[in-house]
Amino acid sequence: MATRKITLMFFKHCIYLVIYSLFRCCQLVSWWLTGVQSHLKSCQNGENYESSAQLLKIWFHSSGRLLNFSLRHHFLSTHVNFVHPTYALRKHITLMTVTDKEAIFSIQGECDDVLNVRKWPFLNLGHPTTAKHLLIMPISSMIKLGEELGDPKAKVIWIYHTGRCGSTAMSQVFNSLPDAVSISEPNCLFSLDMAFKEKYFKVKKGSWITSDEYQQIYRNAVRLLVKPYKRDANVFAVRSHGYATKADLHLIPKLFPQFIGIFMYRNVKEQVISLTRVTQGIFLHGECALAVIRNPILSRLFPNLLPSNLLSCSCSEPRHLEWLFKRENIVKNCDFINAVIQFSGACFHYKEVVAESLPVVAAKYEHFQKDQIKFFEMIFKHVGLEMTSERRKLIDYALSEDSQKGTPTDQKIIADVKTEVTPAMIDEANYFLRYYGLPDWGEAILLPKTLEY
Protein backbone atom coordinates (compact mmCIF):
# COMPACT_ATOMS: atom_id res chain seq x y z
CA MET A 1 0.00 0.00 0.00
CA ALA A 2 1.11 3.56 -0.71
CA THR A 3 2.70 5.38 2.21
CA ARG A 4 1.10 8.43 3.80
CA LYS A 5 3.81 10.67 2.30
CA ILE A 6 3.11 9.40 -1.23
CA THR A 7 -0.65 9.73 -0.81
CA LEU A 8 -0.26 13.31 0.45
CA MET A 9 2.05 14.12 -2.47
CA PHE A 10 -0.57 12.77 -4.88
CA PHE A 11 -3.40 14.90 -3.46
CA LYS A 12 -1.20 18.01 -3.45
CA HIS A 13 -0.44 17.33 -7.10
CA CYS A 14 -4.17 17.03 -7.87
CA ILE A 15 -4.68 20.50 -6.39
CA TYR A 16 -1.69 21.75 -8.37
CA LEU A 17 -3.14 20.35 -11.62
CA VAL A 18 -6.41 22.25 -11.07
CA ILE A 19 -4.48 25.47 -10.53
CA TYR A 20 -2.17 24.71 -13.46
CA SER A 21 -5.13 24.05 -15.80
CA LEU A 22 -6.64 27.45 -15.00
CA PHE A 23 -3.24 29.14 -15.31
CA ARG A 24 -2.50 27.35 -18.59
CA CYS A 25 -5.80 28.46 -20.16
CA CYS A 26 -5.01 32.09 -19.34
CA GLN A 27 -1.42 31.63 -20.52
CA LEU A 28 -2.45 30.20 -23.89
CA VAL A 29 -4.84 33.10 -24.48
CA SER A 30 -2.04 35.52 -23.64
CA TRP A 31 0.42 33.71 -25.91
CA TRP A 32 -2.12 33.68 -28.73
CA LEU A 33 -2.64 37.45 -28.42
CA THR A 34 1.08 38.22 -28.25
CA GLY A 35 2.14 35.86 -31.07
CA VAL A 36 4.08 33.46 -28.84
CA GLN A 37 1.79 30.54 -29.68
CA SER A 38 2.00 31.04 -33.44
CA HIS A 39 5.80 31.15 -33.21
CA LEU A 40 5.81 27.92 -31.16
CA LYS A 41 3.65 26.22 -33.77
CA SER A 42 5.95 27.27 -36.60
CA CYS A 43 8.95 25.93 -34.66
CA GLN A 44 7.18 22.60 -34.10
CA ASN A 45 6.71 22.43 -37.89
CA GLY A 46 10.48 22.68 -38.36
CA GLU A 47 10.65 26.40 -39.13
CA ASN A 48 12.58 29.25 -37.43
CA TYR A 49 15.39 27.02 -36.12
CA GLU A 50 17.43 30.05 -35.03
CA SER A 51 14.75 31.05 -32.49
CA SER A 52 13.11 27.71 -31.77
CA ALA A 53 14.19 27.33 -28.13
CA GLN A 54 11.78 28.81 -25.60
CA LEU A 55 13.20 30.18 -22.36
CA LEU A 56 10.81 29.95 -19.40
CA LYS A 57 11.05 31.13 -15.80
CA ILE A 58 10.00 28.56 -13.18
CA TRP A 59 7.70 29.57 -10.33
CA PHE A 60 6.67 26.18 -8.96
CA HIS A 61 7.19 22.46 -9.62
CA SER A 62 5.07 19.39 -8.87
CA SER A 63 5.26 15.90 -10.41
CA GLY A 64 3.01 14.04 -7.97
CA ARG A 65 5.39 11.10 -7.65
CA LEU A 66 8.62 10.34 -5.84
CA LEU A 67 10.07 8.68 -8.96
CA ASN A 68 9.08 10.52 -12.10
CA PHE A 69 10.52 12.47 -15.01
CA SER A 70 9.65 16.14 -15.31
CA LEU A 71 7.45 17.25 -18.22
CA ARG A 72 6.33 20.72 -19.26
CA HIS A 73 3.09 20.60 -17.26
CA HIS A 74 4.97 19.76 -14.04
CA PHE A 75 6.30 23.32 -13.97
CA LEU A 76 4.32 26.49 -13.39
CA SER A 77 6.39 28.69 -15.67
CA THR A 78 6.17 31.88 -17.71
CA HIS A 79 7.62 32.80 -21.10
CA VAL A 80 10.80 34.90 -21.13
CA ASN A 81 11.84 34.89 -24.78
CA PHE A 82 12.93 32.76 -27.73
CA VAL A 83 16.63 32.02 -28.18
CA HIS A 84 18.90 30.07 -30.51
CA PRO A 85 19.11 26.33 -29.63
CA THR A 86 22.87 26.70 -29.09
CA TYR A 87 21.91 28.51 -25.86
CA ALA A 88 21.58 24.96 -24.48
CA LEU A 89 25.34 24.46 -24.88
CA ARG A 90 26.12 26.90 -22.07
CA LYS A 91 28.02 25.05 -19.37
CA HIS A 92 25.49 25.49 -16.56
CA ILE A 93 22.62 24.07 -18.65
CA THR A 94 21.92 20.31 -18.63
CA LEU A 95 19.53 18.03 -20.51
CA MET A 96 16.64 16.95 -18.28
CA THR A 97 13.83 15.35 -20.33
CA VAL A 98 13.40 14.08 -23.89
CA THR A 99 10.18 12.80 -25.49
CA ASP A 100 9.19 12.14 -29.08
CA LYS A 101 7.99 15.77 -29.31
CA GLU A 102 10.42 18.01 -27.40
CA ALA A 103 13.58 18.30 -25.31
CA ILE A 104 13.64 20.09 -21.96
CA PHE A 105 16.86 21.51 -20.53
CA SER A 106 17.25 22.53 -16.90
CA ILE A 107 18.98 25.82 -16.15
CA GLN A 108 20.52 26.09 -12.70
CA GLY A 109 22.11 29.09 -11.05
CA GLU A 110 25.71 29.83 -11.97
CA CYS A 111 26.87 28.55 -8.55
CA ASP A 112 24.76 25.38 -8.51
CA ASP A 113 26.45 22.10 -9.45
CA VAL A 114 23.65 19.66 -10.21
CA LEU A 115 26.15 17.05 -11.43
CA ASN A 116 27.85 16.91 -8.03
CA VAL A 117 26.93 13.36 -7.10
CA ARG A 118 28.02 13.97 -3.51
CA LYS A 119 25.09 16.37 -3.17
CA TRP A 120 22.75 14.87 -5.77
CA PRO A 121 23.25 11.06 -5.97
CA PHE A 122 20.30 10.96 -8.38
CA LEU A 123 20.21 13.62 -11.09
CA ASN A 124 16.48 12.98 -11.58
CA LEU A 125 15.95 14.42 -8.07
CA GLY A 126 18.47 17.25 -8.45
CA HIS A 127 17.16 18.66 -11.73
CA PRO A 128 13.66 19.80 -10.71
CA THR A 129 14.91 20.93 -7.30
CA THR A 130 17.66 23.24 -8.57
CA ALA A 131 16.14 24.47 -11.85
CA LYS A 132 15.51 28.21 -12.06
CA HIS A 133 14.59 28.30 -15.75
CA LEU A 134 13.64 25.83 -18.47
CA LEU A 135 14.80 25.75 -22.07
CA ILE A 136 12.36 23.82 -24.28
CA MET A 137 12.86 23.10 -27.96
CA PRO A 138 11.11 20.91 -30.56
CA ILE A 139 12.70 17.51 -31.06
CA SER A 140 13.76 18.51 -34.60
CA SER A 141 15.83 21.36 -33.14
CA MET A 142 17.41 19.07 -30.54
CA ILE A 143 18.39 16.63 -33.29
CA LYS A 144 19.97 19.38 -35.39
CA LEU A 145 21.82 20.76 -32.37
CA GLY A 146 23.13 17.30 -31.48
CA GLU A 147 24.30 16.68 -35.05
CA GLU A 148 26.17 20.00 -35.00
CA LEU A 149 27.77 19.14 -31.63
CA GLY A 150 28.83 15.62 -32.63
CA ASP A 151 30.16 12.82 -30.45
CA PRO A 152 31.94 13.71 -27.18
CA LYS A 153 35.71 14.18 -27.31
CA ALA A 154 36.24 13.05 -23.71
CA LYS A 155 36.42 9.41 -22.59
CA VAL A 156 32.93 8.17 -21.66
CA ILE A 157 32.35 5.33 -19.18
CA TRP A 158 28.74 4.10 -19.22
CA ILE A 159 27.55 2.28 -16.10
CA TYR A 160 24.54 0.00 -16.61
CA HIS A 161 23.00 -1.67 -13.56
CA THR A 162 20.18 -3.66 -12.04
CA GLY A 163 19.67 -1.21 -9.16
CA ARG A 164 20.82 -1.67 -5.53
CA CYS A 165 24.13 -3.13 -6.70
CA GLY A 166 26.79 -0.52 -5.82
CA SER A 167 26.36 1.61 -8.94
CA THR A 168 25.79 4.78 -6.86
CA ALA A 169 29.07 4.15 -5.05
CA MET A 170 30.70 3.81 -8.49
CA SER A 171 29.27 7.21 -9.44
CA GLN A 172 30.56 8.71 -6.18
CA VAL A 173 34.05 7.40 -6.88
CA PHE A 174 34.22 8.91 -10.37
CA ASN A 175 32.70 12.12 -8.99
CA SER A 176 35.61 12.38 -6.55
CA LEU A 177 38.17 12.56 -9.37
CA PRO A 178 39.08 16.19 -10.25
CA ASP A 179 39.28 15.47 -13.99
CA ALA A 180 35.96 13.59 -14.22
CA VAL A 181 32.27 14.51 -14.40
CA SER A 182 29.86 11.92 -13.06
CA ILE A 183 26.24 11.94 -14.30
CA SER A 184 24.11 9.78 -12.04
CA GLU A 185 20.74 8.46 -13.28
CA PRO A 186 19.65 11.15 -15.76
CA ASN A 187 15.99 11.01 -16.75
CA CYS A 188 16.28 12.07 -20.39
CA LEU A 189 16.75 8.59 -21.91
CA PHE A 190 14.22 7.02 -19.55
CA SER A 191 11.57 9.61 -20.51
CA LEU A 192 12.29 8.98 -24.20
CA ASP A 193 11.90 5.22 -23.78
CA MET A 194 8.64 5.66 -21.86
CA ALA A 195 7.21 8.00 -24.52
CA PHE A 196 7.81 5.42 -27.26
CA LYS A 197 6.71 2.51 -25.05
CA GLU A 198 3.35 4.19 -24.45
CA LYS A 199 3.01 4.82 -28.21
CA TYR A 200 3.73 1.14 -28.84
CA PHE A 201 0.82 0.02 -26.69
CA LYS A 202 -1.49 2.31 -28.66
CA VAL A 203 -0.55 0.99 -32.11
CA LYS A 204 1.21 -2.36 -31.39
CA LYS A 205 3.42 -1.90 -34.43
CA GLY A 206 6.96 -3.27 -34.54
CA SER A 207 9.98 -2.51 -32.38
CA TRP A 208 10.52 1.21 -31.90
CA ILE A 209 13.98 0.73 -30.43
CA THR A 210 15.38 -0.32 -33.83
CA SER A 211 13.57 2.45 -35.75
CA ASP A 212 15.54 5.26 -37.40
CA GLU A 213 13.36 7.87 -35.67
CA TYR A 214 14.05 6.56 -32.17
CA GLN A 215 17.77 6.01 -32.73
CA GLN A 216 18.23 9.47 -34.22
CA ILE A 217 16.61 11.10 -31.18
CA TYR A 218 18.48 8.80 -28.78
CA ARG A 219 21.91 9.40 -30.37
CA ASN A 220 21.59 13.17 -30.16
CA ALA A 221 20.14 13.09 -26.66
CA VAL A 222 23.27 11.22 -25.53
CA ARG A 223 25.51 13.79 -27.27
CA LEU A 224 23.76 16.64 -25.45
CA LEU A 225 23.79 14.78 -22.15
CA VAL A 226 27.61 14.52 -22.16
CA LYS A 227 28.28 17.96 -23.62
CA PRO A 228 30.97 20.11 -21.93
CA TYR A 229 30.02 21.09 -18.38
CA LYS A 230 31.17 23.89 -16.05
CA ARG A 231 33.80 21.53 -14.60
CA ASP A 232 36.46 20.64 -17.19
CA ALA A 233 36.71 16.89 -17.62
CA ASN A 234 38.74 14.29 -19.49
CA VAL A 235 36.28 11.60 -18.37
CA PHE A 236 32.48 11.42 -18.23
CA ALA A 237 31.04 8.60 -16.12
CA VAL A 238 27.32 8.17 -16.87
CA ARG A 239 25.21 5.88 -14.70
CA SER A 240 22.03 4.81 -16.50
CA HIS A 241 18.67 5.39 -14.92
CA GLY A 242 17.91 1.95 -13.46
CA TYR A 243 14.75 1.51 -15.51
CA ALA A 244 16.48 2.74 -18.69
CA THR A 245 19.37 0.26 -18.41
CA LYS A 246 17.71 -2.26 -20.74
CA ALA A 247 17.28 0.25 -23.58
CA ASP A 248 20.75 1.72 -22.94
CA LEU A 249 22.33 -1.73 -23.17
CA HIS A 250 20.61 -2.25 -26.50
CA LEU A 251 21.74 1.05 -28.03
CA ILE A 252 24.85 2.58 -26.42
CA PRO A 253 27.31 -0.19 -27.45
CA LYS A 254 26.02 -0.01 -31.04
CA LEU A 255 25.67 3.75 -31.49
CA PHE A 256 28.75 4.64 -29.42
CA PRO A 257 31.18 1.69 -29.60
CA GLN A 258 33.96 3.97 -28.31
CA PHE A 259 32.23 4.23 -24.91
CA ILE A 260 33.47 1.90 -22.17
CA GLY A 261 30.56 -0.13 -20.77
CA ILE A 262 30.34 -1.66 -17.29
CA PHE A 263 27.26 -3.59 -16.11
CA MET A 264 26.84 -3.78 -12.32
CA TYR A 265 24.78 -6.50 -10.67
CA ARG A 266 24.51 -8.71 -7.60
CA ASN A 267 22.85 -11.99 -6.62
CA VAL A 268 19.12 -11.96 -7.27
CA LYS A 269 17.87 -12.57 -3.71
CA GLU A 270 19.85 -9.70 -2.18
CA GLN A 271 19.13 -7.34 -5.07
CA VAL A 272 15.38 -7.93 -5.17
CA ILE A 273 14.90 -7.65 -1.40
CA SER A 274 16.95 -4.44 -1.32
CA LEU A 275 15.08 -2.88 -4.26
CA THR A 276 11.71 -3.91 -2.81
CA ARG A 277 12.56 -2.17 0.47
CA VAL A 278 13.27 1.17 -1.21
CA THR A 279 10.32 1.06 -3.64
CA GLN A 280 7.77 -0.30 -1.18
CA GLY A 281 4.62 1.83 -1.22
CA ILE A 282 5.83 4.57 -3.59
CA PHE A 283 3.88 3.58 -6.73
CA LEU A 284 0.39 4.86 -5.88
CA HIS A 285 -0.54 5.32 -9.56
CA GLY A 286 0.45 1.74 -10.34
CA GLU A 287 -1.50 0.40 -7.35
CA CYS A 288 -4.63 2.25 -8.47
CA ALA A 289 -4.30 0.93 -12.03
CA LEU A 290 -3.74 -2.60 -10.75
CA ALA A 291 -6.87 -2.40 -8.58
CA VAL A 292 -8.89 -1.50 -11.68
CA ILE A 293 -7.29 -4.30 -13.76
CA ARG A 294 -8.03 -6.90 -11.08
CA ASN A 295 -11.68 -5.83 -10.84
CA PRO A 296 -13.84 -7.81 -13.35
CA ILE A 297 -16.19 -4.88 -13.99
CA LEU A 298 -13.76 -1.95 -14.00
CA SER A 299 -11.30 -3.85 -16.17
CA ARG A 300 -13.97 -4.07 -18.90
CA LEU A 301 -14.62 -0.34 -18.66
CA PHE A 302 -10.88 0.47 -18.89
CA PRO A 303 -9.40 -2.35 -21.02
CA ASN A 304 -6.26 -0.43 -22.04
CA LEU A 305 -5.15 0.63 -18.55
CA LEU A 306 -1.54 -0.30 -17.72
CA PRO A 307 0.26 -0.12 -14.33
CA SER A 308 2.86 2.65 -14.67
CA ASN A 309 5.33 0.88 -12.37
CA LEU A 310 5.30 -2.27 -14.54
CA LEU A 311 5.60 -0.09 -17.64
CA SER A 312 8.67 1.59 -16.11
CA CYS A 313 10.57 -1.54 -15.11
CA SER A 314 9.76 -3.59 -18.22
CA CYS A 315 12.22 -3.71 -21.11
CA SER A 316 11.74 -2.39 -24.65
CA GLU A 317 11.59 -5.76 -26.38
CA PRO A 318 8.08 -6.22 -27.90
CA ARG A 319 8.02 -10.01 -27.34
CA HIS A 320 8.79 -9.50 -23.63
CA LEU A 321 6.25 -6.70 -23.33
CA GLU A 322 3.53 -8.84 -24.87
CA TRP A 323 4.29 -11.60 -22.36
CA LEU A 324 4.59 -9.32 -19.32
CA PHE A 325 1.33 -7.54 -20.11
CA LYS A 326 -0.76 -10.66 -20.51
CA ARG A 327 -3.55 -10.46 -17.95
CA GLU A 328 -2.30 -13.51 -16.03
CA ASN A 329 1.08 -11.83 -15.59
CA ILE A 330 -0.14 -8.28 -14.93
CA VAL A 331 -2.22 -9.43 -11.96
CA LYS A 332 0.95 -10.83 -10.31
CA ASN A 333 2.31 -7.28 -10.27
CA CYS A 334 3.61 -5.87 -6.96
CA ASP A 335 6.74 -4.09 -5.69
CA PHE A 336 8.50 -7.44 -5.16
CA ILE A 337 7.71 -8.84 -8.62
CA ASN A 338 8.63 -5.51 -10.27
CA ALA A 339 12.06 -5.79 -8.62
CA VAL A 340 12.39 -9.32 -10.03
CA ILE A 341 11.43 -8.08 -13.51
CA GLN A 342 13.89 -5.18 -13.28
CA PHE A 343 16.73 -7.53 -12.35
CA SER A 344 15.78 -10.22 -14.89
CA GLY A 345 15.33 -7.84 -17.83
CA ALA A 346 18.64 -6.07 -17.17
CA CYS A 347 20.62 -9.32 -16.86
CA PHE A 348 18.93 -10.84 -19.90
CA HIS A 349 19.80 -7.89 -22.13
CA TYR A 350 23.36 -7.77 -20.80
CA LYS A 351 23.81 -11.42 -21.82
CA GLU A 352 22.42 -10.59 -25.28
CA VAL A 353 24.94 -7.75 -25.66
CA VAL A 354 27.84 -9.99 -24.63
CA ALA A 355 26.69 -12.67 -27.09
CA GLU A 356 27.01 -10.05 -29.86
CA SER A 357 30.62 -9.32 -28.75
CA LEU A 358 29.80 -5.68 -27.98
CA PRO A 359 32.12 -3.65 -25.69
CA VAL A 360 30.55 -4.22 -22.26
CA VAL A 361 31.84 -6.13 -19.22
CA ALA A 362 30.22 -6.88 -15.85
CA ALA A 363 31.21 -6.07 -12.26
CA LYS A 364 29.62 -7.87 -9.31
CA TYR A 365 28.63 -6.13 -6.07
CA GLU A 366 29.75 -9.09 -3.95
CA HIS A 367 33.30 -8.49 -5.21
CA PHE A 368 32.98 -4.82 -4.23
CA GLN A 369 31.85 -5.84 -0.73
CA LYS A 370 34.79 -8.22 -0.32
CA ASP A 371 37.53 -5.68 -1.08
CA GLN A 372 36.63 -2.15 -2.20
CA ILE A 373 40.15 -1.02 -3.07
CA LYS A 374 40.97 -4.11 -5.16
CA PHE A 375 37.58 -3.74 -6.83
CA PHE A 376 38.30 -0.17 -7.96
CA GLU A 377 41.88 -1.01 -8.94
CA MET A 378 40.29 -3.60 -11.25
CA ILE A 379 37.76 -1.05 -12.58
CA PHE A 380 40.41 1.63 -13.13
CA LYS A 381 42.66 -0.81 -14.97
CA HIS A 382 39.78 -1.79 -17.26
CA VAL A 383 38.86 1.83 -18.12
CA GLY A 384 42.48 2.90 -18.58
CA LEU A 385 42.93 5.06 -15.48
CA GLU A 386 45.98 4.84 -13.24
CA MET A 387 45.35 4.11 -9.55
CA THR A 388 47.61 6.67 -7.88
CA SER A 389 47.98 7.22 -4.14
CA GLU A 390 46.05 10.48 -4.50
CA ARG A 391 43.18 8.76 -6.27
CA ARG A 392 43.19 6.04 -3.60
CA LYS A 393 42.66 8.73 -0.93
CA LEU A 394 39.85 10.29 -2.97
CA ILE A 395 38.17 6.91 -3.30
CA ASP A 396 38.44 6.28 0.45
CA TYR A 397 36.78 9.64 1.10
CA ALA A 398 34.05 9.01 -1.50
CA LEU A 399 33.20 5.67 0.13
CA SER A 400 33.40 6.95 3.72
CA GLU A 401 29.66 7.59 4.01
CA ASP A 402 26.35 6.34 2.62
CA SER A 403 26.48 7.00 -1.14
CA GLN A 404 22.73 7.76 -1.15
CA LYS A 405 22.67 9.97 1.94
CA GLY A 406 19.94 12.61 1.88
CA THR A 407 17.80 10.79 -0.69
CA PRO A 408 14.67 8.64 -0.25
CA THR A 409 17.01 5.60 -0.29
CA ASP A 410 19.14 6.87 2.61
CA GLN A 411 20.16 3.91 4.79
CA LYS A 412 18.74 5.63 7.87
CA ILE A 413 15.35 6.02 6.17
CA ILE A 414 15.06 2.41 4.99
CA ALA A 415 16.70 0.82 8.04
CA ASP A 416 13.35 -0.07 9.61
CA VAL A 417 11.66 -1.18 6.37
CA LYS A 418 11.17 -4.94 6.40
CA THR A 419 10.29 -7.23 3.49
CA GLU A 420 8.92 -10.67 4.24
CA VAL A 421 9.43 -13.12 1.40
CA THR A 422 7.01 -16.04 1.49
CA PRO A 423 7.32 -19.37 -0.36
CA ALA A 424 4.51 -18.24 -2.70
CA MET A 425 6.49 -15.08 -3.54
CA ILE A 426 9.58 -17.18 -4.27
CA ASP A 427 7.56 -19.40 -6.62
CA GLU A 428 6.35 -16.34 -8.53
CA ALA A 429 9.88 -14.90 -8.61
CA ASN A 430 11.15 -18.15 -10.14
CA TYR A 431 8.33 -18.00 -12.71
CA PHE A 432 9.78 -14.73 -14.06
CA LEU A 433 13.44 -15.66 -13.56
CA ARG A 434 13.00 -18.83 -15.60
CA TYR A 435 11.28 -16.94 -18.40
CA TYR A 436 14.46 -14.83 -18.74
CA GLY A 437 16.73 -17.89 -18.43
CA LEU A 438 18.27 -16.92 -15.07
CA PRO A 439 19.11 -18.98 -11.94
CA ASP A 440 16.36 -19.58 -9.40
CA TRP A 441 15.80 -17.52 -6.28
CA GLY A 442 18.66 -17.90 -3.75
CA GLU A 443 21.13 -19.28 -6.26
CA ALA A 444 24.33 -17.36 -7.03
CA ILE A 445 24.70 -15.81 -10.47
CA LEU A 446 27.89 -15.11 -12.38
CA LEU A 447 27.32 -13.34 -15.66
CA PRO A 448 29.72 -13.75 -18.63
CA LYS A 449 32.66 -11.33 -18.83
CA THR A 450 32.45 -10.48 -15.11
CA LEU A 451 35.70 -8.76 -14.11
CA GLU A 452 37.80 -10.51 -11.45
CA TYR A 453 40.62 -9.21 -9.28
N, C-alpha and C positions, 0 to 999 in steps of 0.2 A: 504493500500500500504506500501511496505517496506520503512523504513526511509533511509535517505542519508547515515547515519553511517553504517547501515546493508549492503546496496548495495556496499559501498566502501570496507567493510570487505570481501564481497563475491568476488569481482574482485581481491583483494590482494591475496585471497586464491587461485584463479585460476592461478595467476602468480606463487605462491608458488608451486602448484601441478606440473606445467611444470618443474620447477627447481628440485623438489623432484623426479620426474620421471627419469630425466637424472642422478641425483645423485644416485638413487636407482639402476639403471642399472649398473653403474660403481661399486657400492658397492657389488652387487650380484656377479659380475665377480671376484672382489677381494676376497670375502668370499669363492667362489668356488675354487680359486687357493690356498688359505691358509687353507682350510679344515673346515672353520667355518660353511659353508652351509651344509656340510655332517653331521657334529655333530648336527646341529639344526634339520635336518631331522630324525636322529636316536632318538633324544629326543622326537620329535613329535610322533614317533612310540612307545613310552613308554619305551625306553631304556635309559641308562646312567642317572638315576635319580639323582645321587650324583653331577652331573655337568650340570643339565638341565636348570638352570636359567641363562639367558644371561644379563650381566650388560652392559648398554649403556650410553654413555655421550651425553647429549642434547646440541645442538647448536642453535636450533630455533624451535618455535612451532607455528602452525596455524591450527585452526579447521574450519574457515570460517563461524562460526555461534556464536551468543551470547550465546545460550543455546545448548550445545552439550556435548557429552562424548568424551574423548580423546582416539583415537586408535593409533596403531603403526605408521601409515603413517602421522599422524598429527605432528610428531616430526622428525626433521632433526637430526639424531643421529648416533653415530659411536660406533662400538664394542669395549669393553674394555677387558672383559674376561668372562669365564663361572664359575659360583660359585654354591655351594650347595643351594638348595631351602630354607634351614633354614636361609640363609642370610636375607630373607624377615622378619624374626622375630626381627631384630634389632629395637630398640625403636624409631628411627627417620624415619622409613620406613612405609608407609601406603598404603593400597590397593586402587587403583584408578579405574581400569576398568576390567570387566570380560565379556568374550564372551563364546560361545560354544567351542572355539578353544584355547584360552590363557587367562592368567591373567597378568595384568600390574600393577606393584607397583611403586609408586612415591617416590623418594629419595630426601629429602630436605637437606639443610645444617644443621649441628649440632645445630645451634642457631635458626633456623626457627621453628615456632610452627604453623603448618598448621591447627591444630585442635583448635586454639584459635578463638572462634566464634566472639569475640569482633573485631578481625581484619578481619577474613574471615567468614562472616555470611553464605556463601554458599561454602561448601568444593569443589563443582564442579568448582568453579572459582579459588579457592586457589591452587588446585593441579597443574594444568599446569603452573600457574604463578610462583610458588616457586620451582618446580622440577629442580634439577641439573642433576640427572641421572634417568634412568629407569631400572627396573628389570622385565624382561619378562620371563614367564615360561609356558610350555604347560599346558593345563587344567588338564591333568592326574597328573602332579606334584603338582599343587595347591590342588587338591583333597587329595592326599596323605599327603601333609603338613598339611592341615586342620584336617584330621583324627588323625594325630599325636598330634596336638595341643589340640584338644578336645574343649568342650564347655567352655565359659568364667566362671571364678570363681567369678568375681565381679557381683554385682547387675546390671541388664540391664533394662533400661526404654526405650521402643520403642514408639516414637511419630509419629503417622499416621496423615495425615491432607489433607484438600481439597485445600490448598493454600490460602494465604491472609486471615488467620484466627487466627493470633497470635502465630503460631508455632515457628517463628523465635525468638520472645520474650521469649518463653519457653526455647529454646536452649540457649539464652543469660543468663537466670537465672541459669540453671544448669552449664553453663560455669563459672559462678561467684563463684561457690562453690569450695573451695580448694581441696576437696577430690573427685571431679567428673571430668570426661572428657566428653565433649559434641561434638558429631559428627553430623554436620548439613548438610543435603542433599548430602550424598555421591552418586557418579555416578555408583558405581560398580554393584548394583542390578538392576538399571535402564538399564544399557548397556546390562546386561544378558537378561533381559526381552525383550528388543528390538531385540536382536539377534535371539531369539527363535520365536518372533512374525513375523519377516520377513521370517523365515524358514517356518512358518505355512502357510503364504500366497502363498508360492511356491508349497507346497504339499497338503495343506488343509486336514491334517490327524490328527484327534483327538485333545485332549487338552494336550499341552506340560507341562502345569503347574502342572499336576498330575503325570507326567512321572517320573520314577526313575532317569533317566539321569539328568533332570532339577533339581529335588530336591536334588540330591547328590551334584551338583555344587553349588546350592544356599546355602545349609547348611554350606558347607565349606567356601564359600565366606563370610558368616556372621561371622563365627568363626575367620577368618583372619581380618575382618573389626574391630572387638572389641578385638583384641589381645592387650597385654600390650603396653602402650605408654610411652613416655619419662616422662610424669607427672604421678606419682603414683595415682591410683584411686580406691576407693571402689565402685564407681557408674559410669556406662557408660550410657549417655543419647543420643540415636540415633534418629535423626529426618529423616524420610524417604524422599527421593526425591519425590516431589509432584506427578510426573507422575508415580512413582513406588509404590505409596501407595496402589493401588488396589491389586497388586501382593503380596506386603508385608502383607497386611491384610489376604490374603488367606493362606500364608505359615508360617509366624512367630509364630502365636499362636499355630499352630499344631506341627511345628518342634522344637520350643523352648517355651513350655508352662510355663517355669519358668520365662520368661521375663514378665515385667509389661507393658501392652499396654494401651496407651491413644490416642483416636482419637479426633482431634481438628477440629471444623467446625464453621460456622456461617450461618445466614440466606442467602438464595440463592441470592436475589437481590443484597445485599451489596457485597457478595463474588464475584459474576460474574462480576459486574461492576468494582470492584477493580482489579481482575485478568485481565480483558480485557484492562484496562489502562496500566498495566505493560508489557503486551505481544503484544500490538498494534504495528504492523509493523515490528516485529522482525523475522517472519517466511518467509523469501524470498523464500526458497526452496519449502515450502508448497504452497505458492501463485503461483509459476511457475507451479507446478504439477497440481494445481487446474485449472489453465487457460487451460492446455492441456486437462484435463478431461472434461471441459465444452465445448470444441470445438468439433463439430460433426465429423470433419475430423481427427484431431490429436488424438482424443480419440480412433479411430479405428486403428491408426498406433501404439499407445502405450496403449494397453488394460489393461496391468497389472500395470500401474503407480498408486502409492498411495501417497496422501499428507503426508509428514513426520510429520507435526504438529498434524494431526488427529491420525496418528499411535502412536505418543507419548502419547497423552492424553487418548486414548482408553484403556479399561481394557484388561485382558488376558482371558476373557471368550469367547470361540468360538461362542456361540449363539449370544452374543452381538456384536462381531466383524462382523459376517455375516450380521447383521441388520445395523450396522453403516456404513458398506462399500457397501451397496446397492447404486446404482447410484443415486436414488432419495434422499438419505440422504447425500451422499458425496457432492453433488452440493450445499447443504445448508451450507457447511463448511466455517467458518470465525473465526476470533479471539474471537468474542462474543460467538458463538455456541460452540467452543472448550472449553471455560471456563464453559459453561453449562454442557458439557459432562464430563469434569474433576470433577466438583462438584457432578453430578448425579452418576457417576460410583463409586466414593469414598464412598458416603453415602449408596448406594445400597449394596456394599460389606461389609461395616461396619454392616449393619442390618443383612446380612447373617451370619456374624461371631457371632453376639450376639444371633441369633436364634439357633446357635449350642452350646451355653453356653460356648464359648471360653473366655479366660481371657483378655478381652478388655473392657474399659469403654470410655465414651465420655466426652469432656469438650467443652463448648460453648464460643465463643469469646465475645458475648454480656455480659456474666457473668464476663469475664475478664475486659471489659470496665467499668462495673458498680463499681467494687471494686477490684483492683489489689491485694492488700494484702490478703483479704479474699479468693480470687481465689487461690493464691499460698499456703495459709494455707491448703485449701482443697486438692490441688494437693499433697503437702508434706505428709499430713495425709494418703492419698491413697497409696502413694509409700513407706510409712514407714520411712520417714525422719522427724526429729524433727525440728520445726520452732523456732529456738533460736533468741535472739536479734541480734546476730552477723550475722546470715543468713538473717534476715530482712533488715539489713543495706546493705548487699551485693546485695540483690534483688532490693532495692531502687536504688542503683548505676547502676545495670545492666539495669534497666528500665528508667534511667534518660535521655537517648537520643535515637534517631531513631535506632531500632535494625538492620536495613538494610543499615545503613549509609555507603557510599563509594561504593555501589553496583549499578547496573543498576536500582534497585528498590528503590533507595534513595528517600525519600519523597520530597526533593528539586527538583529532576530530574523529577518526575512524577506530580508535583504540577499543572503544566499548561496543562497536558494531559486531554482532555475532551472526554467522551463517551456518545453519544446521543443514547438513547434506544427508538426506535419507536414502535408503536403498532404491526407492522408486525414482528419485532424482538421478542417481547414478545410472540406472537402466536407461533413462531418457538421454542422459549425456552420452552414453555409449552408442545409442541409436544415431546421434548426429556425428560422433567421432568416426564411426565405421563408414558412414556415408562418404566422408572425406578421406577415408583410407588411413586413419591415424590410430595409434595405440589406444587401448581402452583406458578408462579412468583409473588412476593410481599407478599406471605403468610409466616408466621413464621413457623419454623420447630423445633421440639424438638425430637431428636433421643432417642431411648431406652437406658437406663443405663447412661444417662447424669448426671454427678456429680452436686450436689447442695450444696451451703453453707448457 
